[in-house]
Amino acid sequence: MANFFRRSKKMEVYSFADGKVKDLVLVPDQVFSQGHVGRGIAVVPTDSLITSPVDAKVAMIFPTRHALGLVCSSGVEIMLHIGIDTVELKGEGFEVLVKEGQQVKVGQPLLNVDFDYIASKGLPTDCLCIMTSPLSDGVVEYTQSNDDEVIKGETVLFRFKQ
């Protein structure tokens, strides 16, 4: 009965790219599509700029610049992963616009990505926003469906902590 009166906290996550929503189960990488890393959303981008989906601290930038980790003040951890198998590009086609330890706001530019270059290498350009925090401490609600068009700053999902 005590849980009935407990207030749940809601966290909004915003689109980090302009493009078309793609359900994670459709992403051509089983680690992501089967939820092994966490829950989230993918966007097939239509422009080169990737922005922050939340207010957070940049906790980690992968040496190959294809992914970065964000930590929100609430402790929620988010990973942005740009493209599939793009680690193979060894940083080519990625321009990082932030530094580790930097505080960022929703919509702040994080990366500039040459998606034409990624596609020319035969790699999918799907960009993923994954909540890597333990799944047992909250519920994720999606506000967009597969094939919906989104623009940066539009709400794409909520995370509720019970």
N, C-alpha and C positions, 0 to 999 in steps of 0.2 A: 504494500500500500504506500510505503514511503516514496517509491519511484513515481507514483502517480502525481505527487505534488512537486517533484523536482523539475525545475525549469531546464529546458534544453537550450543549448547555445547553437546559433546558426552562423555558419561561415559561408559567404558567397565566393565563388571562384569565377573569374571572368575570362572571356576568350582572349587568348594570347596571340591570335592571328586572324586575318580575314580569310575566309574560305568556306569549305563544306565540312560539316561534322561527319565523323565516321565512328561508329561504335567500336570500342576496343576489341570486341570479339572478331571483328573483320580485319584487324591489322595483321599484315603478313609476317608476324613474328610471334611464335607460340608463348614466349616468356611474357609478353605483354597481353596477347589476346586471351590467354588463360588466367590472367589476373595474378600471376606469381609475384609481380613487383608491387601491385596495388591496384586500386580502382581509379578511374578517371575518364578522360575523353580524348579523342584524337581529332585533329583538323587537317584536312588536305588544303594547304595554303594557296592563296592566289596572289600574294605579294611577298616581298623578301624580309619584312620587318617582323620580328618576334618581340612581344612586349610582356611585361610582368602580369600574371593572372591574379596576383594578390599583393597586399602590402607585406613585405618580408625582408629578410636579410639574405644576401647571396652567400650561401654556406659553402658551395663548391662549384668550381668550373672544371669540367673534365679536360685533361691536357689536349685531347683531340677536338675540343670546342663544340662537339656535337650534342652535349648535354650539360645541364647545370642543376644544382640543387638549391632550393629556397626553404627557409624556415620562418614560419609566421610567429608572431609574438605569443600566440596560443600554444605553440609547440608543434603545430601541424607541419609536416614536411612534404614538400612537393618537388617532383623531378620533372623538368622539361627535357624531352628527348626529341631531337630534331632529325627526322628521316629514320629509315630502317637500315641497319648495317652500315651506317655512315661513319662508324668508328674506323672503317677501312680507308676512309679518305684522309686520315691523319691531319685533320684540321683544315684541309683545302676547302674553300667555299664558305668558310665561317668567319665572320668578324664579330668578336666579342666587344660589347659596348659598356660593360660594367666590370667591376673588380670583386674578388672574394672579400667578404666582410662588409660590403656596401649595402646600405638600406635602400630599398626600392619601393616605389608606389605602384598601384594598379595602373597599367597603361604605359609605364616607363619603358623605353626601348632597352632590350637586353642583348639581342643578336641581330645582325644583318646576314642573311643567308642567300647564297646563290643556288636557288632551287633548279635552275636550268642546268647547272654543272652537276648537281646530284642526279638529276634525271638522265643526263648524258652518260653517266656511269652505270646506268641500268638499275639504280636504287630507288625504292619508293620514297616519296617526299612526305609521307604521313608524319605529322608532328603530334607528340603526345604530352599530355599534362596528367601526371600520375600522383595521387596522394599515397605516399609511401609509409605514412604512419600506420600503426597497427589497425586493422579493419574492425577489430572487436570493440573499439571504443566509440563507434558512431555509425550513422546511417548516411548513405550518399543518395541524393535525389537529383536526377538529371532534368534540366529545363529545356534541353534541345534533343532532337532525335536524329537518327541516321539520315544523311543527305540534306539536313537543314543548312541554309546559308547563315553564317555568323560574321559579325564584324568585331574587331578588337573592342574590348570593354563591355561587350554584351554578356550577361550572366549565362554560364553554361552548366553550372551545377552548384548544389548546396551540400554542405557537410553538416550534419546535426550531431552534436555530442550529447549523449543522454546523461 
